[in-house]
Amino acid sequence: MSKSIQITISPKGETKIETTGFSGSACKDATRALEAALGATTSETFTGEYYTATNDQTNEIQN
């Protein structure tokens, strides 16, 4: 699956960042600079992909 980041800006200036194709907290790493540039975060919602363990996380659990 390819990775993508979509930024939506409403007419009121509110922004929304959506990611697809990222597993675990990789989405937060990918959007960190965008979030800092856009200002304060008012809410966050995570998809099922966020809760999917990456291979690295799986190896850490098994060790």
Phi, psi and omega in degrees: 000136179279153180263140177213154176232124180245129178247125179244132177242121182282165176301335179275358179091003177284141181246152178221129178248126178236136178242151172222149176088002179260142177251144178060214184278008178301331179295322179294320178297319183290331184255359185307311182294322178296315180299318179296320181289328184276343178110198186297140175272128180261336176198157177224140174227128181256142177271177177300330179299326180297323184272002178278126180288135174279170178301320179297317180294322179296317179297321179296322181291321183285335183284000000 
